[in-house]
Amino acid sequence: MLIRAGYDLTLRAFAPTPMIAMLNIRPERLSDLRTGQAISTDRGVSMDHYHDTFGNFCSRMIMPPGVTTLSCDFVIEDEGVTDRQSPLAIQHEVTELPTDVLMYLFSSRYCDTEHLSNIAWGLFGHFPAGWQRVQAIVDFVHQHLTYGYQYARPTRTAYEAYQERVGVCRDFAHLAVALCRCMNIPARYCSGYLGDIGIEPVPIPMDFHAWFEVYLSGEWHSFDARHRVPRIGRILMACGRDAADTALTTAFGSVQLIGFNVHTDEVSGELIDQLHRMAA
């Protein structure tokens, strides 16, 4: 299947302001692209690009004073199947984990495991290690937290979400990640696109989405505590220890977000030819 995705982010800067954007898809999905997916601006802002510690593709720029819109529009090929299910996937002993995976066991800015360790072992210590324990954590977080945009708070930690019992998708992901780490299961935070594909359309504006991945049986597996059920059409943009590592934009100065639009839709192959003709 083909998915057309992209965004328009409108920002206001009050002075020339350095900024880093993490708005590209992950390198492992580049081979699935059927069109380009470069960031463009309506003011000709120049950019430099690099890969960060976590393998995310980042863009550096200086936002000029005034209003600037960052845009992207691309088509990507997707298998069109739900998230892979591996109920027999095993949990590794910590001594067996690859060195580059160990960082996903530690406490981080928003995944404050030091406050949740005893809670986690009390809730999930009796579940079989591996896939079943992760699924139990997903089920718990899904039921424990109430979702709503009105509950959004960028400073909320996993423990605070556990206490307050409310949040948005990033809070669902942070709490699940922290609980997994408490149980010695490597878990990383993920951000990207997830459209209403294979489900009834949701009557709210499209947004970027947060989910998480766990390391079982030598591979990373996707889980989603917000939706709980397997979904179709995830497009991974960035992953890290938590949302601090995957921020859409990081400005080193005063920048306001004044416009936000995201689209993610299944499309036909004819659209690619149309887009190529428009680009020519």
N, C-alpha and C positions, 0 to 999 in steps of 0.2 A: 504494500500500500504506500501511497505518497501522502506526506503531510506538509502543508504550507504553514510556516511559523515566522514569527518576527515581533517587532515592537517599535513603538515611537515613545521616547522618553524626552520630555521637555524640561530643561533646567535653566534656572536664572542664577548667574554669578554676579557678584558686586565688584569684583576686581579680577585680574588674571589669576586663575586658581588651578594649581596642579591637581590632577584627578586620575585615578586608576579605575577602569571599567572591566568587569568580569562578565561580559555579555556575549561571548562566543561559545559555541558548543565544544565539548571535550574532544581532544585529538582523536580518541578512538572511534568517534562517529564521523570523522571527516570523509571517510571513504563512502559513506552513505549519502553524501550530498549530491543533489542533482542540479543545483545552481550554486552560485557563489553565496557567501553569507557574511561579507565584510560589513563592518560598521560604517555608516555614512553620517555626515552632519550637514545641516543646511547652511553652515557658515564656513565650510572648508577648513575645519580644524584638523591639523596634522596629528598623526599618532605614531607611536612606536609600540612594538609588541614583544612580549616575552612569556616564558613559561615559569610559573612559580614553583615553590617547593612541592606542591601537591600535584603538579602536572597540568594545572589549569592554564588556559590561554588568556593572557591579560593584555590590556591596551592602556598605554600611558598617553596623556594629552594635557594641554593647558587650556582650560575653559576660558574663553574671552569674556569680558564684562557684557552683561545683557542676557538675552534669551537664546538658547541653543537647543536644537532637537537632535538627539541621537536616534538613528533608525537602522533597521535591518529587516530584510524580507527574503526568505529562502524556502526551497523545497528539499525535503529529505526523504529518503526511502526507509521504510520501517517494515519489520517482519509482519506486523499486524496481528500479533498474538499477545496474549496476556503475559504478565510478569512470570518468569520461569519459577516453577514450584519444584522444590527438591526436599521432600519431607525426610529423606534418609541422610541428608547432609549432616556431617558430624562436627562437633566443636573440638578444636585443637587444644592440647595442653599448651600453656604459655611458653614452655621451654621449646616447643616445636614450631612456634610462629616465626615467619620470616622477619628479619630485622626491621624492614620498612613498614611492617604492619603494627609493630609494637606501639607506635605513637597513638594508635586508635584505641588503646586501653586506658590512657591517662585522662585525668581530669583536665578540662579546658574551660575557657572563659564562661560559656553558657551551659556546659555539661558538667556541673559541679558534683562529681561522684562522691566526694567526701561526705556530703550530706545525705546521700541516698543509699549507701552501701548496705547498712543494716536493714533498711526498708526492702531493698531488692532481694536480699537473701531470704527474708521472711516471707515475701510474696512468691518467689519463683524457685527457691532452693529445692523444692520437692518435684519440679518438672524435670523430665529427662534432658540431659545436656544436648545441645545442638538445635536443630530446626524447631522442635516442639517447644523448647524454652523461649526461643525468639518469638514464635507465634503467640505464646502466652503473654509475653511482654506487649506485643502489638495489640492484642485483644484488650489487655488491661488499660493501656493508654487511651485507646479508642473510646472505651467506656468511661474512663475516669475524667477526661477533659471534655468540656463543652466548647464547641467551635463557634467563633463569631468574629467578624472584622472589628466589632466594637471592643473586643478584648485585646487588640493588638497593642503591644508595648515592646519597643526594641531592646529594652534592658532586662527583660524577664529571663531568669535562668531556669534550668530544668527543675531544680528543687522548688523554686517559686511557683512554677506551673503545677507541680504536684500538690502544693499547698493550696493554691488559688482555684485549681480545678477548671481553669478556662484558658483559652489561647487560640492562636491561628496555626496554620500548618507548621511553621517553624518551631512552635512550642511543642506540638505533637512529636516532631522529629527529635528535638533536643531531649525531651523526657525519655523517649524510647532509646536513643543513643546512650544516654547516661545510665539507664537501667541495664542495658546490655553490657556496657563496660564494667559495671559493678559485678556482673556475673562472669567476668573474664572473657567476654565475647567481643572481639574487635568490631567497632562500629564507626562509620563515618557519615557525616551530614552531606546531603546532596541537594542541589538546586537545579531547576530546569523548567522545561515545558511539560504540561500534561493537559491535553485538551479533552473535551467531552466526547471521546471516541468510544463507541461501543456501549454507551450509556445514554439515558435521557439527558438532554441538554440542561445544564444548571442555569437558572435565571438570575445570574449575577455576572458582572463584568469579568472577562478572562484576566488571570493574573499568572505570574510565575508561581511555581509550586516547590515545596520542600518535602523530601522523603529521606530515607536513609538506607545504607547498605551494611551488611554484616559479612564477616569473613568466616566461611564454613567450608570444609572439605577442599581447601586450597583455592577458593574462588570467592568473589564478591557477589552477594545476592541482594536484590532490591526488596525492601519492605516499605509499607506506607501506613503509619499509624493513624493518619487522618482519615483515609478511606477504608483501610483494613482489607478490602477485597482486591485481588489482582486486577490491574488495569492495562489498557492498550495505549501505546504511543508515547512512552516516556522519552524525552530528549534531554540527556544530561548536559548541563552547562559547566558545573563546577562541583567539586567535592573537597572536604576538609574536615577538621576536627569539629567545627560547629559553624554557625552563621558568620562569625567574625572572619573566617577564612574564605568565605564565598560571597562577600558583599557585592551586590550588583554594581555599585559605584562607591568609591571612597574618595572624598574631596578633602584636600588639605587647605581648608578655608571655608568661607560661607557660601554655600550653594543650596538653592531651594529646588525641590522637585515640584513643578507646577502642572505637569501633564504626563499621563501614564496610560499607555494602551498596549495590550499584548494580544496577539492572535495565534491560534493553533487549530487548524482544521484539516480534515481529510479532503484531498482534491484528486481530480482525474489527471491522467498523463497529458492531456491536451494543454493543460495550463503551462507545462514546462515550455512547450513550443511557443506559446503566447508570450511568456516572460522573456525568452531568448529573442523573439522578434522585437519586443519593446526595448530591450537592452541594445540591440543593433541600431 
